[in-house]
Amino acid sequence: MIKTALKPARKVHKYLGYLLALQIFAWLLGGLVMSAIPLEMVHGKHLANRQIDNPFSAADYTASLDGLKQQVSELKSIEYKHFLDIPIIKLNAEHTAYFHGKTGSLLPPPNQANIEQQAKAHYMGNADIAQATLMPVGPREVQYRKDIWQVTFNDKVSTTIYLDSKSGQVITVRSTIWRIFDFFWMLHIMDYDERDDFNNPLLISFSATSVLFCISGLILLFQSPPWRRSRILK
């Protein structure tokens, strides 16, 4: 009687196992890989510095702020930065503008030679630059940011530094390590498009199915529980 009642549970457990096998393996493998790689390595902190200490003091920024303010509209804030050996005053306004910190002249966007020099200054390795590309729209790994430079180094993990095309400031650092982590993150959350939706219907469906798989397994456990077998052996 009990075996007949549990027959549907056996079928459910069997077919759910077939359905879930690959995804459960992907979850386990992804969890292993992502837990084994330190986040510092994923973010490339050992490959490049995202920021370099400003070598200039407040006294080096001698440009007249009153004159600079007149050149922008809807000024929101002022930042004191640097690019290579140039002190820069950044005016965050309706249209962000960059001025020479000493002369007050409006700075043009950096050229490729400047960008490569900036990337090398942030890079912590010894490899040469393999490629520097100006992109109107960046790839997904930099959230499709517009107007950026992609500088890739010829090292073992293809270290890639993304820089803003207008200011030359480093946006982020990517590498093969980050891309491997991102691939397994995609498998883990089952978002095969943008890889950032942790609440997508596919993941929810498979998670719910996994719960049913576990429940059916627990039901089958009562068909022949270990404690009953031990009593029979005695």
Secondary structure, DSSP 8 states (H G I E B T S, - for coil): -HHHHHHHHHHHHHHHHHHHHHHHHHHHHHHHHHHHS-HHHHTTTTTB-S-------GGG--S-HHHHHTTSSS--EEEEEEETTEEEEEEESSS-EEEETTT--B-----HHHHHHHHHHHB-S---EEEEEEEEE--GGGTT-EEEEEEEE-STT--EEEEETTT--EEEEE-HHHHHHHHHHHHHHT--SSS--TT-HHHHHHHHHHHHHHHHHHHHHTTS-HHHHHHHH-
